[in-house]
Amino acid sequence: MTEQLSIIIKSADDKKAFDIKVLRITKLSSIADYFVILSGNSQRQVMSISDDIEEKMHNKGYELKHKEGYSTGKWILLDYGDIIVHVFHKEDRDFYNLERLWADAEDIDIESFI
């Protein structure tokens, strides 16, 4: 799991994603263990971040189970089973405010992954 988080966070950071958050939701939900939430400034950047994460995870043998929202480039969801990645356009992230919805989740320090 640590390797997967590291790949996702480094990839997002390499593509200049900002406000990267990792939330451990294990005790709150059975849908996943972690949410990775991050932002891009434009539709093109959001799609590029998503593409890079998907490519690097695939190259390491991690299967993407489901992807949603790619065609709009505003909120792309990448489901890796135990980890769900939310790549947001900044305005959409502010609107949906997943961090508020999952406020009881444990906030994981990402510095060790970069």
C-alpha positions as CSV (number, residue, x, y, z in Angstrom):
1,M,0.0,0.0,0.0
2,T,2.9,2.4,0.8
3,E,4.4,1.8,-2.6
4,Q,1.1,2.6,-4.3
5,L,0.6,5.8,-2.3
6,S,4.2,6.8,-3.1
7,I,3.7,6.3,-6.8
8,I,0.5,8.3,-6.8
9,I,1.8,11.2,-4.8
10,K,5.1,11.4,-6.6
11,S,3.4,11.3,-10.0
12,A,0.9,14.0,-8.9
13,D,3.8,16.1,-7.5
14,D,5.8,15.7,-10.8
15,K,2.8,17.0,-12.7
16,K,2.5,20.1,-10.4
17,A,-0.7,19.0,-8.7
18,F,-1.3,21.0,-5.6
19,D,-3.0,20.7,-2.2
20,I,-2.3,16.9,-2.2
21,K,-4.1,15.2,0.7
22,V,-4.2,11.6,1.8
23,L,-7.1,10.6,4.1
24,R,-7.1,7.2,5.8
25,I,-10.8,6.2,5.7
26,T,-10.4,2.6,6.9
27,K,-12.4,3.1,10.1
28,L,-15.1,5.1,8.4
29,S,-15.9,3.1,5.3
30,S,-15.5,-0.2,3.6
31,I,-15.2,1.3,0.1
32,A,-11.4,1.9,0.4
33,D,-8.6,2.4,2.9
34,Y,-7.4,5.7,1.5
35,F,-8.6,8.7,-0.5
36,V,-5.9,10.7,-2.3
37,I,-7.3,14.1,-3.1
38,L,-5.4,16.6,-5.3
39,S,-6.0,19.6,-7.6
40,G,-5.0,20.9,-10.9
41,N,-5.5,24.4,-12.4
42,S,-6.9,23.5,-15.7
43,Q,-8.8,20.7,-17.5
44,R,-5.7,19.8,-19.4
45,Q,-3.6,19.6,-16.2
46,V,-6.2,17.5,-14.4
47,M,-6.2,15.0,-17.3
48,S,-2.4,15.0,-17.5
49,I,-2.1,14.2,-13.8
50,S,-4.6,11.4,-14.1
51,D,-2.9,10.0,-17.2
52,D,0.5,10.0,-15.5
53,I,-0.8,8.3,-12.3
54,E,-2.5,5.7,-14.4
55,E,0.6,5.0,-16.5
56,K,3.0,4.8,-13.6
57,M,0.6,2.5,-11.6
58,H,0.1,0.3,-14.6
59,N,3.9,0.1,-15.2
60,K,4.3,-1.2,-11.6
61,G,1.5,-3.8,-12.1
62,Y,-1.3,-2.1,-10.2
63,E,-4.7,-2.6,-11.9
64,L,-7.1,0.3,-12.3
65,K,-10.4,-1.1,-11.4
66,H,-12.6,1.8,-12.5
67,K,-12.2,5.4,-13.8
68,E,-14.9,8.1,-14.0
69,G,-15.0,11.7,-15.1
70,Y,-12.1,11.7,-17.6
71,S,-14.1,13.2,-20.5
72,T,-14.9,16.4,-18.6
73,G,-11.5,16.8,-16.8
74,K,-13.1,18.4,-13.8
75,W,-13.2,15.5,-11.3
76,I,-11.5,12.3,-12.3
77,L,-11.8,9.4,-10.0
78,L,-9.3,6.5,-10.3
79,D,-10.2,3.5,-8.3
80,Y,-7.4,1.1,-7.3
81,G,-9.4,-0.9,-4.8
82,D,-7.9,0.1,-1.5
83,I,-6.9,3.5,-2.8
84,I,-9.3,5.9,-4.6
85,V,-7.7,8.9,-6.2
86,H,-9.7,12.1,-6.8
87,V,-8.1,14.5,-9.3
88,F,-10.0,17.8,-9.2
89,H,-10.1,21.0,-11.0
90,K,-9.6,23.5,-8.2
91,E,-13.1,25.0,-8.6
92,D,-14.8,21.6,-8.4
93,R,-12.7,20.6,-5.4
94,D,-13.9,23.7,-3.6
95,F,-17.5,23.0,-4.6
96,Y,-17.6,19.3,-3.6
97,N,-15.3,19.7,-0.5
98,L,-14.6,16.1,0.1
99,E,-12.3,17.0,3.0
100,R,-15.3,18.4,4.9
101,L,-17.4,15.3,4.1
102,W,-14.7,13.0,5.4
103,A,-13.6,15.3,8.2
104,D,-13.3,12.4,10.6
105,A,-10.8,10.7,8.5
106,E,-7.1,10.5,9.5
107,D,-5.0,13.0,7.6
108,I,-1.7,11.3,6.5
109,D,1.5,13.4,6.2
110,I,2.6,13.1,2.5
111,E,6.2,14.4,3.0
112,S,7.6,10.9,3.5
113,F,6.1,9.9,0.1
114,I,7.6,12.7,-2.0
